Amino acid sequence: MLFRSDSVERAIDGICAEFERRLRELNPQLRSITYDIGDLYSWVDNMPDLSALVFEPKIQAYVPCGKEWIKKKAFTHLRRLADQAGR
């Protein structure tokens, strides 16, 4: 699966959106889809080939980031969205 983005936040948002799309596809009878971070982590872990190439300005190169990095960024992203929704 390939996600292209000009920012880490938008890339992580795309990954989360793909997970949510997959949940809706698997559960078309549900009007509302809910999940916890563990569900997202399991989906990420079960993706056969998921990583991110992130531009590192200090070395002027792209650095590969694995699933653990993606999960940490997803947690931060979803927490920020939840905090914004709670305001």
C-alpha positions in Angstrom: 0.0 0.0 0.0 1.4 3.4 -1.0 0.5 6.7 0.7 2.1 9.8 -0.6 2.0 13.0 1.4 3.9 16.2 1.9 3.7 15.9 5.7 4.0 13.2 8.3 0.6 14.3 9.8 -1.2 14.0 6.5 0.4 10.6 5.8 -0.6 9.3 9.2 -4.1 10.7 8.6 -4.2 8.8 5.4 -3.2 5.5 7.1 -5.9 6.0 9.7 -8.5 6.8 7.0 -7.6 3.7 5.1 -8.1 1.6 8.3 -11.4 3.2 8.9 -12.4 2.6 5.2 -11.5 -1.0 5.7 -13.6 -1.2 8.9 -16.6 0.2 7.1 -16.1 -2.2 4.2 -16.1 -5.2 6.6 -19.1 -3.9 8.6 -21.5 -2.3 6.1 -24.4 -2.8 8.4 -23.0 -0.5 11.1 -23.9 3.2 10.9 -21.1 4.2 13.2 -17.7 2.6 13.4 -15.7 2.7 16.6 -12.3 1.2 17.4 -9.5 1.5 19.9 -5.9 2.1 19.3 -5.2 -1.6 19.7 -7.4 -2.4 16.7 -5.4 0.1 14.6 -2.1 -1.4 15.9 -3.1 -4.9 15.0 -4.1 -3.7 11.5 -0.7 -2.0 11.1 1.1 -5.1 12.4 -0.7 -7.3 9.9 0.1 -5.2 6.9 2.7 -7.2 5.0 4.7 -4.1 3.8 4.0 -0.8 5.6 6.7 1.7 6.2 7.3 5.5 5.8 10.1 7.4 4.1 10.5 10.6 6.0 12.6 13.5 4.7 15.3 14.4 7.2 16.6 17.9 6.5 19.7 17.6 8.5 21.1 14.9 6.1 19.0 15.9 3.1 17.8 12.4 2.6 14.8 10.2 3.2 14.9 7.9 6.3 12.9 4.7 6.5 10.6 4.5 9.5 8.9 1.2 10.4 5.7 0.1 11.9 6.5 1.0 15.5 7.2 4.6 14.4 3.9 4.6 12.4 2.0 3.4 15.5 3.5 6.0 17.7 2.7 8.8 15.2 -0.9 7.4 14.8 -1.4 7.4 18.6 -0.3 11.1 18.8 -2.4 12.0 15.8 -5.6 10.3 17.2 -5.0 11.8 20.6 -4.7 15.3 19.1 -8.0 14.7 17.2 -9.7 13.5 20.3 -8.5 16.5 22.3 -9.8 18.8 19.6 -13.2 17.1 19.6 -13.4 17.3 23.4 -13.0 21.1 23.4 
